[in-house]
Amino acid sequence: MLLLQITSTVTAVTLVVLALCLIPVLAELRKAAVLMQEATDSLQQELKPLIKDLRDTVADIQVVTSSAAANADGVNMLLSELGHAGHNIRMINKVLGIASNVASNYTVWLTGAKVAGQFIADRLVKTKTRG
């Protein structure tokens, strides 16, 4: 029986020591659980407005992208018209280049016309005087 009493005493002492060590651990675990719950509540309170703002931002982005997609045809037409305008400006530039070339040679043409006119006039006068 003595062995049974010793074993029971050792078991009882072990259980008391275990209980004495387990009580502070359980108290700390309870504090940690309370702090964890507070942190979760705080995080949840901060995330709700953030999620709402993100949803509003996504909705705004969808509106902008749909507007941009709707206006893509207009932009394509604008770019096409700008290409045509560039072509027309190049054609006008060519015509102005030719006109400026003619204008710069105007004095040469005028002098040639005067000489030709004078030559024809002299010929006419000579043929009338002979005839």
Backbone hydrogen bonds, N-H to C=O, Kabsch-Sander energy under -0.5 kcal/mol:
donor,donor_aa,acceptor,acceptor_aa,energy
5,Q,1,M,-2.3
6,I,2,L,-2.5
7,T,3,L,-2.5
8,S,4,L,-2.2
9,T,5,Q,-2.6
10,V,6,I,-2.9
11,T,7,T,-2.4
12,A,8,S,-2.6
13,V,9,T,-2.9
14,T,10,V,-2.5
15,L,11,T,-2.5
16,V,12,A,-2.2
17,V,13,V,-2.8
18,L,14,T,-3.0
19,A,15,L,-2.4
20,L,16,V,-2.6
21,C,17,V,-2.2
22,L,18,L,-2.6
23,I,19,A,-2.1
25,V,21,C,-1.2
26,L,22,L,-2.8
27,A,23,I,-2.2
28,E,24,P,-2.5
29,L,25,V,-2.5
30,R,26,L,-2.2
31,K,27,A,-2.2
32,A,28,E,-2.7
33,A,29,L,-2.4
34,V,30,R,-2.3
35,L,31,K,-2.8
36,M,32,A,-2.6
37,Q,33,A,-2.3
38,E,34,V,-2.4
39,A,35,L,-2.6
40,T,36,M,-2.4
41,D,37,Q,-2.5
42,S,38,E,-2.6
43,L,39,A,-2.7
44,Q,40,T,-2.4
45,Q,41,D,-2.2
46,E,42,S,-1.9
47,L,43,L,-2.2
48,K,44,Q,-1.6
50,L,46,E,-1.1
51,I,47,L,-2.9
52,K,48,K,-2.1
53,D,49,P,-2.7
54,L,50,L,-2.4
55,R,51,I,-2.4
56,D,52,K,-2.4
57,T,53,D,-2.6
58,V,54,L,-2.5
59,A,55,R,-2.3
60,D,56,D,-2.4
61,I,57,T,-2.6
62,Q,58,V,-2.3
63,V,59,A,-2.0
64,V,60,D,-2.6
65,T,61,I,-2.8
66,S,62,Q,-2.3
67,S,63,V,-2.4
68,A,64,V,-2.7
69,A,65,T,-2.4
70,A,66,S,-2.1
71,N,67,S,-1.9
72,A,69,A,-0.7
75,V,71,N,-2.3
76,N,72,A,-2.5
77,M,73,D,-2.5
78,L,74,G,-2.4
79,L,75,V,-2.7
80,S,76,N,-2.2
81,E,77,M,-2.6
82,L,78,L,-2.4
83,G,79,L,-1.9
84,H,80,S,-2.1
85,A,81,E,-2.7
86,G,82,L,-2.3
87,H,83,G,-2.1
88,N,84,H,-2.7
89,I,85,A,-2.5
90,R,86,G,-2.1
91,M,87,H,-2.2
92,I,88,N,-2.7
93,N,89,I,-2.4
94,K,90,R,-2.2
95,V,91,M,-2.5
96,L,92,I,-2.9
97,G,93,N,-2.1
98,I,94,K,-2.4
99,A,95,V,-2.8
100,S,96,L,-2.8
101,N,97,G,-2.0
102,V,98,I,-2.6
103,A,99,A,-2.9
104,S,100,S,-2.4
105,N,101,N,-1.6
106,Y,103,A,-1.0
109,W,105,N,-2.4
110,L,106,Y,-3.1
111,T,107,T,-2.7
112,G,108,V,-2.4
113,A,109,W,-2.7
114,K,110,L,-2.4
115,V,111,T,-2.6
116,A,112,G,-2.7
117,G,113,A,-2.9
118,Q,114,K,-2.9
119,F,115,V,-2.6
120,I,116,A,-2.7
121,A,117,G,-2.8
122,D,118,Q,-2.8
123,R,119,F,-2.2
124,L,120,I,-2.5
125,V,121,A,-2.4
126,K,122,D,-2.3
127,T,123,R,-2.5
128,K,124,L,-1.8
129,T,125,V,-2.1
130,R,126,K,-1.6
131,G,127,T,-1.5
